[in-house]
Amino acid sequence: YNGSVKLAINTLYTSDPDFYYSVPGGDMLAVDQSGTERALYSYGMLGVELQDASGNPLQLADGITATISLPIAATQTATAPATIQLWYFDETSGKWKEEGTAVKQGNNYVGEVSHFTWWNCDYPGDVATIEGYVKDCNGNPVAGAFVFAGNGFYLMTNPVGYFSGPIP
């Protein structure tokens, strides 16, 4: 492609209190390269979108890669591993998918990507299922209550106060 390019970049910082509310897909559930469902623990997230002058999306040509650099939050720099998996958000499946690795360089993770989308530097953890009921002081079910399960995972109760779902 030759011509003008519109570039949109959005960085989500794990130190932002609203980080987990801004995550594409609404959760940090992923599928690793072996097809196993995993929960992700993020060290940074970056969304990149390119468009031509008419607003049509642009992608890298087959076999071409781009280098991305994701800042590591100051609160995570000391514990950030030297190498970490890269994950992209698959809008079709609504899941994060593992593809490649990034290397820690100073306060950033640097990695090669084959397409533009949301990218996440994460280590994967196991997924468990939690379920239960939320009731008020009189024993009545509470509909629409948020149940926070850690690492940004939350569930909502149904009309009878029941919740169930995957958590890290």
C-alpha positions in Angstrom: 0.0 0.0 0.0 1.2 3.5 -0.8 -0.6 6.5 0.5 -1.8 8.2 3.7 -2.2 6.1 6.8 -4.4 6.9 9.8 -2.9 5.4 12.9 -4.7 4.8 16.2 -2.8 3.5 19.2 -4.3 2.9 22.6 -2.2 1.8 25.6 -3.9 0.2 28.6 -1.7 0.4 31.7 -2.1 -2.2 34.4 -1.6 0.5 37.1 -4.8 2.2 35.9 -7.6 1.4 38.4 -10.0 1.0 35.4 -7.6 -1.4 33.5 -9.7 -4.5 33.8 -12.9 -2.6 32.9 -11.2 -1.5 29.6 -9.9 -4.9 28.5 -11.2 -6.0 25.1 -13.6 -8.9 25.5 -14.4 -7.9 29.0 -12.2 -10.5 30.7 -8.7 -11.9 30.6 -9.6 -15.4 29.3 -7.4 -16.9 26.6 -6.6 -19.9 24.6 -2.9 -20.9 24.5 -1.1 -22.5 21.6 -2.1 -26.0 22.7 -5.8 -25.0 22.8 -6.0 -24.9 26.6 -8.2 -22.2 28.2 -6.1 -19.9 30.4 -6.5 -16.8 32.6 -4.1 -14.0 31.8 -2.1 -11.8 34.2 -1.1 -8.7 32.3 2.1 -6.7 32.1 0.7 -4.3 29.6 -1.7 -4.0 26.6 -1.6 -2.1 23.4 -4.2 -1.6 20.6 -3.0 -0.6 17.1 -5.2 0.1 14.1 -4.2 1.4 10.7 -6.6 2.7 8.0 -6.1 4.1 4.5 -7.4 7.6 3.7 -10.9 6.2 3.0 -11.1 4.5 6.4 -10.4 1.0 5.2 -8.4 -1.2 7.6 -4.8 -1.9 6.7 -2.7 -4.9 7.8 0.8 -6.1 7.3 1.5 -8.2 4.2 2.0 -11.9 4.7 5.5 -12.6 6.0 6.0 -9.1 7.2 6.3 -8.2 10.9 6.3 -5.0 13.0 8.0 -4.3 16.3 5.8 -3.2 19.2 6.9 -1.8 22.5 4.7 -2.0 25.6 5.5 0.0 28.7 5.7 -2.0 31.9 4.0 -0.3 34.9 6.5 0.9 37.6 4.7 -1.3 40.1 5.5 -4.4 38.0 9.0 -3.7 36.7 10.8 -5.6 39.5 8.7 -8.7 39.0 8.5 -8.6 35.2 10.0 -11.7 33.6 12.8 -11.3 31.0 10.6 -13.0 28.4 6.8 -13.1 28.3 4.2 -14.5 26.0 2.4 -12.2 23.5 -1.4 -12.6 23.1 -3.7 -10.9 20.6 -7.4 -10.4 20.9 -9.4 -12.5 18.4 -12.6 -10.5 17.7 -14.2 -13.5 16.1 -13.9 -15.8 19.1 -13.9 -13.1 21.8 -10.7 -14.7 23.3 -7.1 -13.8 23.6 -4.8 -16.1 21.6 -1.1 -16.8 22.2 1.2 -15.8 19.4 4.9 -15.1 20.0 7.0 -13.6 22.8 8.3 -10.3 23.9 11.6 -9.5 25.6 12.1 -7.1 28.5 14.2 -4.1 27.5 14.5 -1.6 30.3 10.9 -0.7 31.3 9.3 -2.0 28.2 8.4 -5.3 26.5 9.4 -5.5 22.9 8.1 -8.1 20.4 7.4 -8.8 16.8 3.8 -9.0 15.6 2.3 -10.2 12.3 -0.8 -8.1 12.3 -2.3 -5.1 14.0 -5.0 -5.5 16.7 -4.9 -5.5 20.6 -1.7 -7.1 21.9 -1.1 -8.1 25.5 2.1 -9.2 27.4 0.9 -11.8 29.8 1.8 -14.9 31.7 -1.0 -17.5 31.7 -2.5 -19.1 34.8 -5.1 -21.8 35.4 -8.8 -21.2 35.2 -11.2 -22.4 37.8 -15.0 -22.1 38.1 -16.8 -20.3 40.9 -20.5 -20.3 41.6 -22.8 -19.2 44.3 -25.7 -17.0 45.3 -25.9 -13.4 46.6 -28.7 -12.7 49.1 -29.6 -9.6 51.1 -29.8 -9.5 54.9 -33.4 -11.0 54.7 -32.3 -13.9 52.5 -33.8 -12.5 49.3 -31.8 -13.0 46.1 -29.9 -9.9 44.7 -30.2 -9.7 40.9 -27.5 -7.8 39.0 -24.9 -7.8 41.8 -21.2 -7.8 40.7 -19.1 -10.5 42.3 -15.4 -9.5 42.0 -13.1 -12.5 41.8 -9.6 -10.9 41.5 -7.3 -9.9 38.7 -10.2 -8.0 37.1 -12.5 -10.9 36.8 -16.1 -10.2 37.8 -19.4 -12.0 37.4 -22.9 -10.7 37.7 -25.8 -12.4 39.4 -28.9 -13.4 37.4 -32.5 -12.6 38.4 -32.4 -15.2 41.2 -29.1 -14.0 42.6 -27.0 -16.9 41.1 -23.6 -16.4 39.6 -21.2 -18.9 37.9 -18.2 -18.5 35.7 -14.4 -18.9 35.1 -11.9 -17.1 37.3 -8.1 -17.2 37.7 
